[in-house]
Amino acid sequence: MQRIFSIYYFIFFVAMASSQPFLSLYLSGKGLGSPEIGLLLAVGAGAGIFAQPMLGYINDRTRDPRRILLTSAILSPIMFAGYSLSRQFWPLFVVSILVAVVQSSAPIMDAMAVQEGARSGFSYGQIRLWGALSFALTTIVAGYVYHDVGIQVSFSVYGALSLILIVVVLYLPRDSVFERPKENIFHGVWNVMRNPPLIMFIVICFILSTAISINSSFLPLYYEGLHYPMSWVGANFTVAALVEVPLFYISGKLISRVGPMRVVILASLLFTVKYVIMAFAPGAVIVILAQILDGVGYALYWSTGVQLVSELAPEGRTATAQTLYGAIASSLSSVVGSSVGGLILNRVGPVGLYVFTTGLGALAIVGFLAFARFRFLVPRKSVENCSGEAV
């Protein structure tokens, strides 16, 4: 079972790497300014805020995550192709919403992987590393290919990969390890939100994820604004993703040895140092090398976050908690990061943008330190990784 989960993550992130990192450049080529691009990216993420908890609740009720994953794999390339149909802002606005809704199933897969790993004896990091590897291999190739033949070919690539993903989903386990909730969606989400440690952790993650979102959305425009070689854009994502691969693999053991809060604080520090380097505009080569910090930070941050959310979730509400985490720490942070980041980039330029992200990173460090310091916020039971080891 570990193999099929690994294949899913590998194909899924090939599809993401072939499309998402280059979307801002594609929209810029359509004549849109950075504020408009930021709003398009933000509205898509905003739609995910509502779609992700809804899908999490549906999953908890039906106890068959394959249905949601299959629907997403079928509809995503259709909706994503809508970006190629218009140069006008408002049609693209609608497309951004539709794409976000159909792509909101990722937290479902994460919750399924964590739960299945606990049952089958593998860790989340051991399968998630294949996504990091495929993302790394794809972005460097895509950067050069799109530079030569145009970014518009990404729509065909994404569609072909989605067809492969449909086949892979059919081999995922039919039965679910999620317990079926008895309350309706509003009570379900409310019960999750009544957990102070969980909400506190998600809010701090939101701050850090906003900085991460700004970086991922506007890194290509950072290159464009500083007149760095545009063919090197993909290499940035590749370096970060390659570093993620071994870090995802060892993340479970590292968390077990030093504790989850120390790991997430370390991740926040690495992100912040990277943003400081970017703020000095040191040149394209140094910027690419700085992505090593990004790769280490992301692998540690995401592995710890997914596992802590699963542990902090009320019994029987694992998928709902993961999708709430995704809605706030991922989608809402993307809304804020994309909209605010576009305005800041337009007003103060690429260097000022990374001064802002540095401040967000520092604020997240303080938040996680406070979370770790005030022990009453943290559940007394030990966090366990997916193989059952105390973390």
C-alpha positions in Angstrom: 0.0 0.0 0.0 2.9 2.3 0.6 3.9 2.0 -3.0 0.6 3.2 -4.4 0.5 6.2 -2.1 4.0 7.1 -3.2 3.1 6.8 -6.8 0.1 9.1 -6.2 2.2 11.8 -4.6 4.8 11.5 -7.4 2.3 12.0 -10.2 0.3 14.6 -8.4 3.4 16.8 -7.8 4.6 16.4 -11.4 1.3 17.8 -12.4 1.6 20.7 -9.9 5.2 21.5 -10.8 4.3 21.6 -14.5 1.7 24.3 -14.0 1.5 26.2 -10.7 5.0 27.7 -10.3 4.7 29.3 -13.8 1.1 30.6 -13.5 2.1 34.2 -12.5 4.4 34.4 -15.5 1.7 33.2 -17.8 -0.8 35.8 -16.5 1.9 38.4 -16.7 2.3 37.5 -20.4 -1.4 38.1 -20.9 -0.8 41.7 -20.0 -2.0 41.6 -16.4 -0.2 43.7 -13.7 1.1 42.3 -10.4 -1.9 43.6 -8.4 -4.3 41.9 -10.8 -2.2 38.7 -10.7 -2.2 38.8 -6.9 -6.0 39.2 -6.8 -6.5 36.2 -9.2 -4.2 34.0 -7.1 -5.9 35.3 -3.9 -9.5 34.6 -5.0 -8.6 31.1 -6.0 -7.1 30.5 -2.6 -10.2 32.1 -1.0 -12.5 29.7 -2.7 -10.4 26.9 -1.2 -11.1 28.2 2.3 -14.8 27.2 1.9 -14.2 24.2 -0.4 -11.7 22.3 1.8 -13.7 22.0 5.0 -16.8 21.0 2.9 -14.8 18.3 1.2 -13.4 17.2 4.5 -16.8 16.8 6.0 -18.1 15.0 2.9 -15.2 12.6 3.2 -15.8 12.0 6.9 -19.5 11.3 6.1 -19.0 9.0 3.0 -15.8 7.3 4.3 -14.6 6.9 0.7 -11.9 9.5 -0.1 -11.4 7.9 -3.5 -14.6 9.6 -4.8 -13.3 13.1 -4.0 -9.8 12.4 -5.3 -11.2 11.0 -8.5 -13.6 13.9 -9.1 -10.7 16.3 -8.5 -8.4 14.5 -10.9 -11.1 14.6 -13.6 -12.2 18.2 -13.3 -8.9 19.9 -12.5 -7.4 19.9 -16.0 -10.8 21.0 -17.5 -11.0 24.0 -15.1 -7.3 24.9 -15.4 -7.6 25.1 -19.2 -9.9 28.0 -18.6 -6.9 30.3 -18.0 -6.1 30.0 -21.7 -9.5 31.1 -23.0 -9.4 34.8 -22.0 -7.2 37.8 -21.4 -9.9 39.7 -19.5 -9.7 39.9 -15.7 -13.3 38.9 -14.8 -13.4 35.6 -16.8 -10.0 34.7 -15.3 -11.5 35.6 -11.9 -14.2 33.0 -12.3 -11.7 30.4 -13.6 -9.5 31.0 -10.5 -12.4 30.1 -8.3 -13.4 27.0 -10.2 -9.8 25.7 -10.2 -9.4 26.3 -6.5 -12.6 24.3 -5.7 -11.7 21.3 -7.7 -8.1 21.3 -6.5 -9.1 21.4 -2.8 -8.8 17.7 -2.2 -5.1 17.7 -1.2 -5.7 17.8 2.5 -8.0 14.7 2.1 -5.1 12.8 0.6 -2.8 14.0 3.5 -5.3 12.8 6.1 -5.8 9.5 4.3 -2.0 9.0 4.1 -1.5 9.7 7.8 -4.2 7.3 8.8 -3.3 4.6 6.4 0.4 4.9 7.5 -0.6 4.3 11.1 -2.4 1.2 10.0 0.1 -0.1 7.5 3.4 0.9 9.3 4.8 3.7 7.1 5.3 7.4 7.9 3.8 10.4 6.1 7.3 11.6 5.3 8.3 8.4 3.6 5.6 8.8 1.0 5.5 12.6 0.7 9.2 12.6 -0.3 8.2 11.2 -3.7 6.2 14.4 -4.3 9.2 16.5 -3.4 11.4 14.4 -5.8 9.0 14.7 -8.7 8.5 18.4 -8.1 12.2 18.9 -8.2 12.7 16.9 -11.4 9.8 18.6 -13.2 10.4 22.2 -12.4 13.9 22.3 -13.8 12.9 20.7 -17.0 9.7 22.7 -17.3 11.6 26.0 -16.8 13.8 25.4 -19.8 11.0 23.8 -21.9 8.5 26.7 -21.3 11.3 29.2 -22.0 11.8 27.7 -25.5 8.2 26.7 -26.5 6.0 28.9 -24.3 4.1 28.4 -21.1 0.9 27.6 -22.9 2.0 24.0 -23.4 1.6 23.5 -19.6 -2.2 23.1 -20.1 -1.7 20.0 -22.3 0.9 18.6 -19.9 -1.3 19.0 -16.9 -4.2 17.3 -18.7 -2.1 14.3 -19.7 -0.8 13.9 -16.1 -4.3 14.1 -14.7 -5.3 11.2 -16.8 -2.5 9.1 -15.2 -3.6 10.3 -11.8 -7.1 9.1 -12.4 -5.8 5.5 -12.9 -3.7 5.7 -9.8 -6.6 6.8 -7.7 -8.5 3.6 -8.6 -5.8 1.6 -6.9 -6.0 3.5 -3.6 -7.7 1.5 -0.8 -11.4 1.4 -1.1 -12.1 1.2 2.6 -11.4 4.2 4.8 -10.0 4.2 8.3 -11.9 7.4 9.2 -14.7 7.2 11.7 -18.0 8.4 10.5 -19.2 11.5 12.4 -22.7 11.8 13.7 -23.2 15.6 13.5 -23.8 17.8 10.6 -21.1 19.9 8.9 -21.6 23.0 11.0 -21.3 21.1 14.3 -18.4 19.1 12.9 -16.4 22.2 12.0 -17.5 23.9 15.2 -16.3 20.9 17.3 -12.9 21.1 15.6 -12.7 24.9 16.1 -13.4 24.6 19.8 -10.0 23.0 20.3 -7.8 25.9 21.5 -4.4 24.1 20.9 -5.4 23.2 17.4 -6.6 26.7 16.5 -3.6 28.4 18.1 -1.2 26.2 16.1 -3.1 26.8 12.9 -3.1 30.6 13.4 0.7 30.6 13.8 1.1 28.4 10.8 -1.1 30.8 8.9 1.4 33.6 9.5 4.4 31.6 8.3 2.4 30.2 5.3 1.6 33.7 4.2 5.3 34.4 3.8 5.7 31.0 2.0 2.8 31.9 -0.3 4.3 35.3 -1.2 7.6 33.6 -2.1 6.0 30.8 -4.2 3.6 33.2 -6.1 6.0 36.0 -6.8 9.5 34.4 -7.1 9.2 34.5 -11.0 8.3 38.2 -10.9 11.2 38.8 -8.4 13.5 37.4 -11.1 11.8 39.5 -13.8 12.0 42.6 -11.7 15.7 42.2 -10.9 16.5 41.2 -14.5 17.8 37.8 -13.6 17.9 35.0 -16.3 14.3 33.9 -16.6 15.3 30.4 -17.7 16.7 29.9 -14.2 13.4 30.3 -12.5 12.6 26.6 -12.5 16.0 25.8 -11.0 14.9 27.6 -7.8 12.0 25.3 -7.3 14.1 22.3 -8.2 16.8 23.0 -5.7 14.3 23.4 -2.9 12.4 20.3 -3.9 15.5 18.1 -4.2 16.5 19.1 -0.7 13.0 18.2 0.6 13.4 14.5 -0.5 15.9 13.3 2.1 14.4 15.7 4.7 10.9 14.2 4.3 12.4 10.7 4.7 14.2 11.5 8.0 11.6 14.0 9.3 9.8 11.3 11.4 13.0 10.3 13.2 14.1 13.9 13.7 10.8 14.9 15.2 11.0 11.8 17.4 14.4 12.7 18.6 14.2 16.5 19.2 10.4 17.1 19.5 7.9 18.6 17.1 8.0 22.2 18.4 11.8 22.4 18.1 11.5 21.1 14.6 8.8 23.6 13.5 10.8 26.5 15.2 13.9 25.5 13.3 11.9 25.4 10.0 10.6 28.9 10.7 14.1 30.1 11.3 15.4 28.6 8.1 12.6 30.3 6.1 13.3 33.7 7.7 17.0 33.5 7.0 16.3 32.7 3.4 14.0 35.8 3.1 16.7 38.0 4.6 19.1 36.8 1.9 16.5 37.4 -0.8 15.9 40.9 0.5 19.5 41.8 -0.3 19.1 40.8 -4.0 22.4 39.0 -3.9 22.3 37.7 -7.5 20.7 34.8 -9.2 23.3 32.2 -8.2 23.1 33.0 -4.5 19.3 33.1 -4.7 19.2 29.6 -6.1 21.6 28.4 -3.4 19.3 30.0 -0.8 16.5 27.7 -1.9 18.4 25.0 0.1 17.0 26.7 3.2 13.6 26.7 1.7 13.7 23.0 1.0 14.8 22.0 4.4 12.3 24.4 6.1 9.4 23.2 4.1 10.0 19.5 4.6 10.3 19.9 8.3 7.4 22.4 8.6 4.9 20.4 6.6 5.7 17.0 8.1 5.4 18.4 11.6 2.3 20.3 10.8 0.3 17.5 9.3 1.2 15.1 12.2 0.4 17.7 14.9 -2.9 18.5 13.4 -3.8 14.8 13.2 -2.9 14.5 16.9 -4.7 17.7 18.0 -7.9 16.8 16.1 -11.0 15.6 18.0 -11.7 11.9 17.7 -13.4 11.1 14.4 -12.7 14.5 12.9 -9.2 13.9 11.4 -10.1 14.8 7.8 -12.2 17.8 8.9 -9.2 19.1 11.0 -6.8 18.6 8.2 -9.0 20.4 5.7 -9.6 23.3 8.2 -5.8 23.4 8.6 -5.5 23.5 4.8 -8.2 26.1 4.5 -6.6 28.5 7.0 -2.9 27.7 6.9 -2.8 27.1 3.2 -5.8 28.7 1.4 -6.4 31.8 3.6 -2.6 32.4 3.8 -2.5 32.3 -0.1 -5.4 34.8 -0.2 -3.5 37.2 2.0 -0.1 36.4 0.5 -1.2 36.8 -3.1 -3.3 39.9 -2.7 -1.0 41.8 -0.3 2.1 40.5 -2.0 1.0 41.8 -5.4 0.3 45.2 -3.9 3.6 45.4 -2.1 5.6 44.2 -5.1 3.9 46.9 -7.2 4.6 49.6 -4.6 8.1 48.9 -3.2 9.5 46.3 -5.7 11.0 42.8 -5.2 13.4 43.8 -2.5 10.8 45.4 -0.3 8.6 42.3 -0.8 11.1 40.1 0.9 11.7 42.6 3.7 8.0 42.1 4.4 8.2 38.3 4.3 11.2 38.5 6.7 8.9 40.2 9.2 6.3 37.5 8.8 8.9 34.8 9.4 10.1 36.5 12.5 6.6 36.8 13.9 6.0 33.1 13.3 9.1 32.2 15.2 7.9 34.2 18.2 4.5 32.5 17.9 5.9 29.0 17.9 8.2 29.8 20.8 5.2 31.0 22.8 3.2 27.9 21.9 6.1 25.7 23.0 6.7 27.8 26.2 3.2 27.8 27.5 2.7 24.1 28.0 -1.0 24.4 28.8 -1.7 25.0 25.2 -0.2 21.7 24.1 -2.0 18.4 24.7 -0.4 16.2 27.4 -0.6 13.0 25.4 2.5 12.5 23.2 2.3 13.2 19.5 2.9 10.0 17.5 4.3 9.7 14.1 2.7 7.5 11.5 4.7 4.4 12.5 3.5 4.8 16.1 6.7 6.2 17.6 6.5 8.9 20.2 7.3 12.3 18.9 
